[in-house]
Amino acid sequence: MDLRQLRYFLAVAEAGSFTAAARGLHVSQPALGYQVKQLEDRYGTPLLERHSRGIRTTKAGAVLVEHARKIMAEVEAAEAALGKMRMAPAPVLSLGVTPTPGRAIAPELVAASALGRGPKIALREGLSDELARLVLGGELDAALCYDPQGVERLGAIPLYSEDLYLVGPPGLVGQGGDMDFAGLAKLPLVLDGSFQAGRRLIEQAARDRGMNLDLIEAEAVTVKRELLVRHGRCSIVPLGLFYEEIRSGQLAARRLSQPAVSRSLVLIARANLPAARRKELEAALLPLVAARIASGELAWRYPGS
């Protein structure tokens, strides 16, 4: 059945006039009459008949009017429902990322979401303690954090573990194998603020050895990079934070040892985040992490390995 013919027929039947129906439909009267005639020919019976005051339905036409009203109501309901789906924006999931996963996996996560694979993502970069507080306060849906404190009720999911590296100008860092922690005492360092988990790990290891560190503070990755590349300082960071600079030879890296300093990245989510949205995020995120671990480029490993 042609819906246009059905709509035209119903308009004439309800208006009781070809002239009035044509005016309401914004079509010419001959075009309207042709479509109704096509419908009558299709079913082999007259649907409308003229009388002194206009048009009325035949017995067959009256039956068709009853069904046509139901059909057109269903069509309108379907169009309205689809229109709401089209106009409603896809829900956006706010995700906090620390700088290393922000460089290593966040671009792929956002690119996939733009192609309709996985949730729509709005990123916010920050440091672990700050992001954990925002998730606890409900200001972020989820976050990728290093060893966050006091977030047991957020159901942290371990993603990967990694050792920290001494990274800096090749002439200062040197080459070869691992870097003994004791060697840091001779180097100018730039580290995160004292309230950050990574900084606390480094300072505790230094105190255990009675070491004093020559350090300044800078948390912004861009500032830290400039201090390393242009101002002759070193830092203790995950390998992935400056991987491109290390690969190009601008910076050098050696894993810390005696002791090694390790951290684990976890996914946390606000307590009332719907389970379906959390699962959707996990499904998009975990394969990206697994691919990075498998490549070995960033020296990530599965937690506990």
Buried (B, 14 or more C-beta within 10 A) or exposed (E): EEEEBBBBBBBBBBBBBBEBBBBEBEBEBEEBBBBBBBBBEEEEEEBBEEEEEBBEBBEBBEEBBEEBEEBBEEEEEEEEEEEEEEEEEEEEBBBBBBBBBBBBBBEBBBEBBEEEEBBEBBBBBBBBBBBBBBBBEEEBBBBBBBBBEEBEEBEBBEBBBBBBBBBBBEEBBEEEEBBEBEBBBEBBBBBBEEEBBBBBBBBEBBEEEEEEBEBEBBBEBEEBBBBBBEEEBBBBBBBBBBBEBBEEEBBBBBBBBEEEBEBBBBBBBBEEBEEEBBEBBBEBBEBBBBEBBEEEEBBBBEEEE
